[in-house]
């Protein structure tokens, strides 16, 4: 299984998960034309799309992707918030299939209707991927995960120094997004013996530090695990 970030920021999110038979889009938080361009104008080759929640940076083009004829899956709460009459509904901890991939949605914690993360397993190569973004923490631990694509939005020390940022905004960030320390605590609680990649998602442009975040995670995970941060344009480094 391969995970690719097309875009990862508060300006827009879109990711591709693929194996030899199935190609999924996770999030459609970009203008439809931009999404088409990033996909090489091959949007029709997608087997499905997963939407975590209704905020525009994750679902901006969701209705247009539905019109493209792509099956788009989201929670009932997200469907209602987007008025996405053509979307397929999925529920936390209820497994479903898209092509060669098995998908298990799970509840996350954000200020929206019914947000979800996704556990995805390929029947082709057996790989497991966990995707979770826009959540203040994670409740679940999944054994045997090979790829983690997970939010590392802010550093509380940097956030505290943002004196010009409105207090309401700082409060929202701290209570709806995952900080790097919480992420590291979560990673330390996992068995990462089969993990080969960790992708840090949705880094804030104002309250994160890419190099520091990567180094901090590298220090606590096995040495064979590749740690990268998806930048705004989606190129990992």
ABEGO torsion letter per residue (X at the ends): XBBBBABBBAAEBBBBBBBAABBBBBEBABBAAAAAAAAGGAAAABAEBBBABABAAAAAAAAAAAAAGBBBBBBAAAAAAAGBAABBBBBBGBBBBBEABBBBBBBBBBBBABBBBBBBBBAAAGBBBBBBBGBABBABBBBGBABBBBBBABBAAAAAABAABBAAAAAAAAAABBBAAAAAAAAAABBAAABABBBBBGBBAAABBAAAAAAAAAAABBAABBBBBBBAAGBBX
